[in-house]
Amino acid sequence: MRNQYRVTKYDPSFRDSNGAFLRDDWTSYSDIGRIYNGAPLSESQYLAVENAYLLSVEEFLREAGIETLQLRGLENNARRALPQFIQPLALLSVPQCVEFARIALREVAWGKLVAPGKAYVHFGYDYYMYLGLPTKCPKAILAAHARGLFVERFRSPYLRERSNPAVQGTLRDRAAQRP
C-alpha cells in the first residue's frame, strides 16, 4: 500500500533523529486533570483533539472511497460493555469505525480496522493513529492540518504483526512495538 500515514497531535519538528517525541505532552484520556505545560489538561481540551482525530478518520475513509472495514484483533482493555456492533471480525460502516476510533483512543478497547489489501486504520500507544489507503487523500490531509494535527508518510508498525484475524498478540507484546 503506497499511501500510508501517521496522524498525530505531535509536531514532528520536536522529534529526535530516531523519531521520538521530545516534549512532555498528554497521551491518554486518563491524563485529563494532570499538568502539562504548566496547566491541567481539561476535558474540553482533550475532546477538541479527540474530535480532530475522529473527523480525520471519517474524512480519510470517505475521500478514499472506503465504505466498510473489518474489526480484527479486538481486545476489551477496560472489560466494560462495548456497543453491540463492536464484535470480533465485525464489518463496520464508516460511522461505526469513527465510534470504534473514539473507544480505541480512550484505551477502552483495541483492535485494527482493515480492508485487506485496500485500507487500514490502526491505533498505537500515546495517541498515535496510522492509516493506509488506496488514494493520497489531499483534502483529508489539509483538513487534518487545519485542525492542528500532523500527517506524516509512515508505515504502521502494526503491519508487522501476524496476520491472524482473531487475536494478534497481547497488549504487552505490542508495548515492545511502541513508536
C-alpha positions as CSV (number, residue, x, y, z in Angstrom):
1,M,0.0,0.0,0.0
2,R,1.5,3.3,-1.1
3,N,-0.5,5.9,0.9
4,Q,0.4,5.2,4.5
5,Y,0.2,7.9,7.1
6,R,0.8,8.6,10.8
7,V,-1.7,11.1,12.1
8,T,-0.9,12.7,15.5
9,K,-1.2,15.8,17.6
10,Y,2.7,15.8,17.8
11,D,4.6,18.3,15.9
12,P,7.4,16.4,14.0
13,S,9.8,19.3,14.5
14,F,10.1,18.2,18.1
15,R,11.3,14.7,17.3
16,D,14.9,13.4,17.7
17,S,16.8,11.7,15.0
18,N,15.2,8.4,15.9
19,G,11.7,9.8,15.7
20,A,11.0,10.0,19.4
21,F,8.9,13.0,20.5
22,L,10.9,15.1,22.9
23,R,8.2,17.2,24.6
24,D,6.2,16.3,27.7
25,D,2.6,16.0,26.4
26,W,-0.5,14.2,27.4
27,T,-1.1,10.8,25.7
28,S,-4.4,9.5,27.1
29,Y,-7.9,10.3,28.2
30,S,-6.8,9.3,31.7
31,D,-4.4,12.4,31.6
32,I,-7.3,14.8,32.0
33,G,-6.6,16.9,35.1
34,R,-2.9,16.3,35.0
35,I,-0.5,19.2,34.5
36,Y,1.1,19.8,31.1
37,N,2.9,22.9,30.1
38,G,2.1,24.4,33.5
39,A,-1.7,23.9,33.3
40,P,-4.1,21.0,33.9
41,L,-5.4,19.2,30.8
42,S,-9.1,20.0,30.7
43,E,-11.8,17.6,29.3
44,S,-12.7,20.2,26.7
45,Q,-9.1,20.4,25.5
46,Y,-8.9,16.6,25.3
47,L,-12.3,16.4,23.5
48,A,-11.1,19.1,20.9
49,V,-8.1,16.9,20.0
50,E,-10.1,13.7,20.1
51,N,-12.7,15.2,17.8
52,A,-10.0,16.3,15.4
53,Y,-8.8,12.6,15.1
54,L,-12.4,11.4,14.7
55,L,-13.2,13.8,11.9
56,S,-9.9,12.9,10.3
57,V,-10.7,9.2,10.3
58,E,-14.0,9.9,8.7
59,E,-12.6,12.3,6.1
60,F,-9.8,10.0,5.1
61,L,-12.1,7.0,4.7
62,R,-14.7,8.9,2.7
63,E,-12.1,10.6,0.4
64,A,-10.5,7.2,-0.3
65,G,-13.9,5.7,-1.1
66,I,-13.8,3.2,1.8
67,E,-17.3,2.2,3.0
68,T,-16.6,-0.6,5.5
69,L,-13.6,-2.0,7.4
70,Q,-13.4,-5.3,9.4
71,L,-12.5,-5.2,13.1
72,R,-9.6,-7.5,13.8
73,G,-7.8,-8.4,17.0
74,L,-10.4,-6.9,19.3
75,E,-9.3,-6.6,22.9
76,N,-11.6,-5.1,25.6
77,N,-9.0,-3.4,27.8
78,A,-11.4,-2.0,30.3
79,R,-13.6,-5.1,30.4
80,R,-16.6,-2.9,30.0
81,A,-19.7,-3.4,27.9
82,L,-19.0,-2.2,24.3
83,P,-21.6,-1.1,21.8
84,Q,-23.3,-4.1,20.2
85,F,-21.7,-3.6,16.8
86,I,-18.2,-4.0,18.2
87,Q,-17.6,-7.7,17.8
88,P,-14.6,-9.7,16.7
89,L,-14.4,-9.7,12.9
90,A,-17.4,-7.4,12.6
91,L,-17.7,-5.4,9.4
92,L,-18.1,-1.7,10.4
93,S,-19.5,1.2,8.4
94,V,-17.6,4.5,8.4
95,P,-19.7,5.9,11.3
96,Q,-19.1,2.7,13.3
97,C,-15.4,3.0,12.5
98,V,-15.4,6.5,13.9
99,E,-17.1,5.3,17.1
100,F,-14.6,2.5,17.4
101,A,-11.8,5.1,16.9
102,R,-13.2,7.0,19.9
103,I,-13.2,3.8,22.0
104,A,-9.6,3.0,20.9
105,L,-8.3,6.5,21.5
106,R,-9.7,6.3,25.1
107,E,-8.0,3.0,25.6
108,V,-11.2,1.2,26.4
109,A,-10.7,-1.4,23.6
110,W,-8.1,-2.0,21.0
111,G,-8.3,-3.5,17.5
112,K,-7.4,-3.0,13.9
113,L,-9.7,-1.7,11.2
114,V,-8.9,-3.5,8.0
115,A,-10.0,-3.9,4.4
116,P,-7.3,-6.4,3.3
117,G,-5.1,-5.1,0.6
118,K,-7.1,-1.9,0.4
119,A,-7.1,0.1,3.6
120,Y,-6.4,0.1,7.3
121,V,-6.8,2.2,10.4
122,H,-4.6,1.3,13.4
123,F,-4.3,2.8,16.8
124,G,-1.0,2.9,18.7
125,Y,0.1,3.9,22.1
126,D,0.5,7.5,23.2
127,Y,-2.3,8.7,20.9
128,Y,-0.8,7.6,17.5
129,M,-3.1,6.7,14.6
130,Y,-2.0,5.0,11.4
131,L,-3.8,4.9,8.1
132,G,-3.2,3.0,4.9
133,L,-5.4,4.0,1.9
134,P,-5.7,3.4,-1.8
135,T,-5.5,7.1,-2.6
136,K,-3.5,10.1,-1.4
137,C,-6.5,12.0,0.2
138,P,-5.1,15.5,-0.2
139,K,-8.4,17.1,1.1
140,A,-8.4,15.0,4.3
141,I,-4.7,15.8,4.9
142,L,-5.4,19.6,4.6
143,A,-8.4,19.3,6.9
144,A,-6.4,17.4,9.5
145,H,-3.7,20.1,9.3
146,A,-6.3,22.8,9.7
147,R,-7.5,21.0,12.9
148,G,-3.9,21.1,14.3
149,L,-3.0,17.5,13.5
150,F,0.2,16.4,11.8
151,V,0.1,13.9,8.9
152,E,3.3,12.2,8.0
153,R,4.1,9.5,5.5
154,F,4.6,6.5,7.7
155,R,4.0,2.7,7.6
156,S,2.1,1.3,10.5
157,P,4.2,-0.6,13.0
158,Y,1.2,-2.9,13.5
159,L,1.6,-4.3,10.0
160,R,4.5,-6.4,11.3
161,E,2.2,-8.5,13.5
162,R,0.9,-11.8,12.4
163,S,-2.0,-11.8,10.0
164,N,-4.2,-13.9,12.3
165,P,-7.6,-12.1,12.1
166,A,-8.6,-13.2,15.6
167,V,-6.2,-12.1,18.4
168,Q,-2.9,-10.6,17.4
169,G,-0.7,-10.6,20.4
170,T,-1.3,-9.1,23.8
171,L,-1.0,-5.5,24.9
172,R,2.3,-6.4,26.5
173,D,3.5,-7.8,23.1
174,R,2.5,-4.6,21.4
175,A,4.2,-2.4,24.0
176,A,7.5,-3.6,22.6
177,Q,6.5,-2.1,19.3
178,R,5.6,1.3,20.7
179,P,6.5,4.1,18.3
